[in-house]
Amino acid sequence: MTTLSVFQTGLNTLNKAGEIGEINPRVIDILQGPKRIQSFRIPLKKDDGSFEVYQAYRSHYSNALGPYSNGTRVMPNLSLDEVMALSLFMTIKHCATDIRRGGAKGGIVADPAKLTINEYERLIRAFIRALSPKGPWGDAPGADIGTGEQAMAWMLDEYEQITGYSCPAAVNDKPPILGGSLGGEPATGRGCFATIMDAADQISLPIKGSKAVIQGFGQVGGVVAQLLHGAGCKVIAASDIKGGIINEEGLDITKLLAHTTQTGSVIGFDGSDALGDTDIFSLQCDIMVPAAVQNVITEANGSSVKAKIVVEAANGPITTEGDKQLQDNGVLVVPDVIANAGGATVCHFEMSQGLSNNYWTLEQVNSALDTKMHDAYRDAANCQKQYQAPSMRIGAWISALKKLELAMTLRGWV
């Protein structure tokens, strides 16, 4: 049994949606790969006098709808395949949520934990120097795994040092004091929760009293768990890279968040049992949220999933084979291009605020985010019904591809 690369999985979905949605084959041909791939190496003098060269990438997938935008990862196992896949997903995500931005993704092959703070800063600044084009009308990078508000603040400062003028819209996910948007950090989790509510409504599942499982209890998974808990849902299990815990009566999410902040893991939380060798995906529950990494629900475990709803808070957590098994078992899957689009959506708000120098309240951000997420869910569901697509995933991709098709046609590309 061979698991496809995450990029090939994305292309399979693209091609299937293109066929079912009767998208112009020329559009599909253009989208078989990124418009531009940047590959560059960053030399770094370490604090101890040693020297190392780090590989970095940036994939510009499509700018048919607007300038490139978003995520930058710093990970020791980052690959070009992963970067290309994520830039494709970002392209579809922006289209699915009706955002006039192109899709980009990039990063550095490095382990932040093995760098001093000064080394990390120099590496981040070198990345933005090498990036071309850059800026709000070229490519505005955002945060992702291994980066955050501090890294984006360094990127913004480096960009402004290079250009000689202030431009808060040049970088996303920066601190609010530097022009970042309020509500940015919890945006992906909040957007995911909005789609869970829509999915539950679609299948007439009462949230109050239902049971949920969170795989990947990090920033996104923690926010989703907190919102579900607040809505009366019992979060019975949670896991992270170190293991998992379970309490069939429901975990105290407020205390669990405090525990993970203190210890760095869900392991050892009072009032829970260790999952041990139990596959978290086989637990009996109503809602399952994979919120960690790609390719975790596969042909090997897809048939054992007992949830009624699976919501992809991570990028590409379900392989093509796993997705087919979930479909065959009647599981409603809310695809990543909608479910985790909250962060990208608030990045769009952040850029709009920076360009206009008019900054929103948290209530304005959350209200606009909720509206965008509900509209995207409804649009995907309607496309699924209109084209008799086998899943909401295909419905979401058809909706996105229709917008790309129109944009490319009007530009004269096809």
N, C-alpha and C positions, 0 to 999 in steps of 0.2 A: 504494500500500500504506500503510494507516494503522495505526499501533501504538496499541492501546488504552491508556488511562491505567492506572496500576498499581492504582488503586482499582476501576476497572471490571473489570480482570482478576480481582481478588479476588471481586467480586460474581458474575462468570460462574462461578467455581469454586463459590462458595456455592450458587448456584441449581442448578447441575448436581448437586452432592452432595445437596442437598435433595430433588431429584426422584428420584435413584437410591435414596437412603436412605429415601424415603417419610416425610420429616419434615413435621410439621404445617405447612401453608402459612402459618398465622398467625405461627409462629416465624420463618419465612423472611421474611415481610413486616416484622416487627420489626427484623430484621437487615439490611434494605436500606440503613440509614444509622446513624450514631452516635446514641446516646441523648442526648448533649449535646456541643456544640462550643463551646469558649471561644476567642474571638478578642480579643486585647488588644494595645495598643500601649505600648511602654516608652520613655519619654523618658530620654535619657542625656546628662549634661554630660560632655564629653570633657576629658581632662587638659590639652589645649592651649587650652581655653576655648571650643571649638566645641560644637555641639549637634546631636544626631541622634535620630530616633524610630525604634524597631525594632518590626517586626511580630512577634507571637508567637501560637502556637496551642496548644491542648490538646484532644484528641479523646477523650471517654469513650464507648467503643463499646457495651459491655454489662457490667453488673454482676450478671447473673443468678446467677453462681456465687460472687461475693464482691466485695470492694472493688477499685477500680481500681488498676492498677499498671503501671509501667515507662516506658521510654525517653524521653529528652530530647535532641533534636538541636540543634546550633547550626551552621547552614550558610547560605551566601549564596543558594543556589537552593532552599531549602526551600519546599514548597508545601502548601496545605491538602489537596489531593488525596493527596499522599504521606503526610501525617499521618493522614488518615482510613484509608487503606489499611493503614498499619502498626498502627493501633489495632485494625482488624479482624483482622489476622494475629495480633496479640498475644492477642486473645480466643480465637481458635481454638487457638493455641499452648498457652495455659494449660489449655484443655479437653483437648487431645490428650495432654498430659503429666500429666493428673489433678491439676492445681493449683487450689485453691479461691480464685482471684483473677479479677477482671474484666480487660478489656483496655483499655489507654490508651496514648497516644503524644502527644508534643508537641515543641515546640521554638521557637527564635528564628531569624528570618531575619537572619543576621549572619555575618560572616567573622571568626572568632577571631584569625586571623593579622593582621588590621588593627586589633586592639584592644590597648591596653596591658594588663598584668596587672591593674591597678587598675580599668580600664574594664570588663574582662571580669568581674571579681568583682562589680562593682556591677550589671551586667546580669543575672548569674545570681541574685543576691539579689533583684532586682526581679521576676524571673520567679516565684520561689517566693512572694513576697508577693502577687502577682496571682492565683496559682492557688487555685481554690476549687471544691469542697472539697479539703482536703489532710490528710495524716496517715495513719497506718496503717489506719484504718477508713474513710477517704475516698478518697484517692489518694496513693500513694507513688511519686514519680518515681524513675527510674533513669537511668543513663548511656547514651549512644549516640554517634554521630558528633559530634565537636566538644565532647564533655564527657568527664569521667573522674573519678577519685577526688577530685581537688582541687575540681572544680566541685560534686560531690555533698557534700563536706565543707562548702562554703559554704552550700549549700541546707539542710543539716541545722542548721547554726548559726543561720541566719536563721529557720528554723521554730521552733527552741527559744527564740530571742530573742523571737519573737512570742508564743508560748504561755506562756513562763516556766517550762517544765519539760523535763527530759531525756526524749527519746523517740527512741532510735536506730532504731527500726523505721519512722520516718516517711519515710526516704529510703533508696533502695537504692544499691549499688555504691560505697559510701563506704570509706575506708581501714579496715582491721581494727582499728586503735587506737581508732577512734570507733564500733566496733560492726559494722563490715563483716565479711563472711565470708571466710575463707581460701579460696583457689581461685577467687575470683570473676573475675579478669581472664582466665585461660585457659579458663573454663568453656564458652564457646560453641564454641571449637575442640575441646576435649576431648569435648563432647557430639557434635559433628559426626563426630569420629573413631569414636566408639562406633557410630554409625549406618552408617558406612562398613564397619566390621567385620561388622555384621549383614547389610548388602546383599551383601557379598562371600560371606558364608556362604550366603546365599539362592541365589546363582547358581553356587556352588562355585568361586569365584575365589580362588586362593591369593594372599594379600597379599604374601608374600615373593616377590620377583622381578617383581611386577606393576609397571606404569608409571602414574604419576599426573601430572596437570597442575593447577596452582593459579593461578586468575585472581583477582588481588587479594591480593597477598602482604603483608597488614597484620597486625594483631594476631590476627585469627581465622585467616586463611590461613597465617600463620607457625606457629601452634600445630598446625594440621592437618598441615602439611608435616613438622614436627618429629616428630610421633607416627607418621606414615606411614614416615618415614625410619627411625625406631627399630624399626619392625616389619618392616623388610627391603624395603619398597617403594622403587622408584626414582622420585623426583620429577624428571622430565625437563625441565619448563618451569615458569616462574613469571612473573607480570607484575604491574605496578602502573600507576598513572595516567601514568607517564612512559615506559612501554614494557615489553618482555618479553625474556626470555633463555631459552636452551635448551641442554641437553647430553643427548644420547640415552643416554649411559652413566649418567646420574644426577647431579644437583647435590649438592654437599656442603652440606647444609642448615645445619649448625652454623656453617660459615664464611659462608654466605649471610646468616644472621640477623645475624651480627656486621657484615657488610658493609652491610646495610640500616640497622642502628642507627647506623653511622658516616656513611653517605652519604645516607640517606633514600630510597633506591631500589635496586631490583635491578640497574639499569643499570650496566654496567661491571664486573660481577663476574668475577674471574679464573676461567678454566676453563669459560667459557660463550660462546656466540655470541648475537648479537642476533637477535631474531625478525624484525625489520624489518617488512615489510608482511604477513607471514604471520599469518593469523587464529589465535590460540591455540586457538580452539574446533575447528579442523579438524585438529589434530594427532592422530596415531595413538597411542592410549593406552588403558588399561583403566579408569582412574578420573579423572573430571574434577570439580573443585571450584570453581564460581563463588562467590567470597567477597568481592565488591566491592559492586556496586549492582544496582538492578533493571533489567529489560528488556535483558539483554545476549545472551541466546539467543532469537532471533526467527525469524520466517518466512524472513528473508533468509539465515540461517546454520544454522538447526536441522538441515537435511538433511545438512549437512557434518560433523556431530558423529560421531566414530568411537569414542567411549568406550563401554564396556559399562555403566558406572554413572556417573550425574551426581548429585552431592549438593549441594543448595542451601544453602551456608553463608551466603549473602546472603539478604535479603528480596526475594522476587519477581524473581529473576534470569531467569526463563524466561517469555515471554509465552504467551498461550493458543495462538497459532498455532505457536510454537516447540515447545511441549509436545506438540501433536498430532503434529508431525513426529518427535519423539523416540519417542513411543509407536509410531508406524507402523514405525519402524526397530528396535523391540525393545530400546530403551535403558531400563534400570531407573533411574527418577528417584526419589530420596529427597527429599520436599518440604521446603521451608523450615520449615513449622510443626512439623516434627519435627527436622530436621537441625540447625537453629540454635537450638533451644529450651534449650540448656545454660545460657546466660546467664540466661534468665528463671527456670529451675529453681533455680539457685543464689541468685538474688534472693529466691525463695520461702524457701529455707533461711535466708538472711540475716535475713529478717523474723521467721521463727520463732525464731531465736537471739536477736534483739533483744528480742522480746516476753517470752521466757522468762528472759533474762539467763543463758543457758546456751550457751556458745560451743563449737563443734565443732573437732576436729582436722582437718587437711588430709585425712588418710586417711578420716575419717568423711564429709567433704564429697564426696570423689571416689567413694567407694563408693556413697553414696546417689545421686549424679548418674548413675553408670554404670547403676544399677538402673532409675532413672526413664527413661533414654534407651532401654534395651533393651526395657522394658515398653511404651513408646510406639510403638516400631518394630513390635513384635509385634502390638499392638492394631490399628495401621493396616493391617498385612498381613492380619490376620484379617478385618477389615471389608471390605477389598478383595475377599477371597475370598468372604465370606458374601453380599455384595451384587453380586458379579460386576462390580465397578467396573472401568473401563478403566485405572485407574492407582492407585498407592499414594497419590497426592495426594488423589484422591477418597475413598479409604478412610480417610485421616486426617481429612478434613473430615467424613465421615459419623460417625465415632467422636466427634468433638467436638460435632457438632450434636445427636447423640442425648443427650449430657449437658446441653446447653443446653435442649433440648426438655423433658427431665424437670424441670429446675430451674424453667423458666418455667411449666410446667403446675402444679407443686406450689405456686408462688407465686400462681397464679391470674391470670397475665398473659394466658393464651391459653385 
